[in-house]
Amino acid sequence: MITQGFDFIALMFGLCGVLVGLENHFKIAFFRWFPSIVLVMFGSMALYTLGLWEFTEDVRLAREMVRDNLIPAMLFLMSLKFNLAVIRKLGVRLIALCLASTLTIMLGFIVTHWIMRDFLGDETPLTFATMSAGWTGGTQNFVAVKEALSVSDEAMTYTLLMGALCYSIWLVVIIALKPFKSAFDKFLRAEDDGIIEILDSLHNLDSNKAIDMPSLILVIGLSLVVATFSNHLAIFIASAEIFNEMIWVIIISSVMGMLAAPTALGKIPASDEVSGIMLYVIVALIGAEVSLGVISEAPMYILSGVIILLIHGSILLLVARLLRINILLVGLASIANIGSAPSAAVVGAAYGRELVPVAIIMALIGSMIGSFVGLTVAEILLWLNATT
């Protein structure tokens, strides 16, 4: 069993390397259904379930340090491909989709509690409300609503379990949508208005430039310096109690990349490859703390989480059909709420690095209204309990 931080990080890199290598070597249909980035997430969960590592203080510290520093480094490199034309093309439909994602999550919690309340604990109106804040606006909203409603850690146990497992599975599902874009877009009657053409042109920009060692060293070194700077500046800004540190880290690193995009740094060919490596490692680290064995501990809560996501996903697809928005933006809107900014950035990167700025904007919209969502859901669930 692994108990040392470096051994754990080495295993995460090794897992990514093996699965990417297998996908590259074996050109089979299996990898179309389960691309390596999805297998990395499931593989990390499976290895933890089998007990290959224990979350000692050293392992936990190494995981948090690598994850929290690779995220801003990756976002900086991916934001070097930023193009304002993408945002302009989205306009009102983007905001409508984000709000629809939030409203369908609220509806999911309300309807699911009404269906499952006889199988759940008496504390679930408040714990579900707290989780709804986290699933629409991120951790900072989760904590704010938890404190506002005076929900104890003990009361949150099974709801937290539901949230962690269902979020992880949903993240895998959302990432896995990309190969089926064409099929979904036919149902959604998607009208991209040139968005995909712009993204494709950005993706192919400078693709013929050779990658050399000076470029690699510059990209790695610069991105890590940006990560360090972003973390320290975020701590200072977050002391004013406006958003939490991670939100500011994401904003700072992304803005720095966007500002550098029109310069020579935006044309460095190695940025895609290095940020891609960071993406795989981050995905592995996200799955490394979720055991597939916990499903048996709280089956009714896990089932409730699945029902919430099914309500959310199905209604959001219908809204997207009305808005004629493609499935990748639907996936981003969903995970931007349920997983907040870091997960949205990971999914945006998996779909296409040019979508990272769009993912971050979606997540920030959710973070601004998440606390209000949680408090509203609490009032509705308590009222329903009192009237039945």
PyMOL commands that set and color helices and strands:
alter all, ss='L'
color gray80, all
select helices_A, chain A and resi 5-25+30-33+36-49+57-79+84-119+124-137+139-148+157-175+178-188+195-204+213-238+245-260+264-267+270-287+292-296+299-323+327-338+340-351+353-387
alter helices_A, ss='H'
color red, helices_A
deselect
rebuild
show_as cartoon
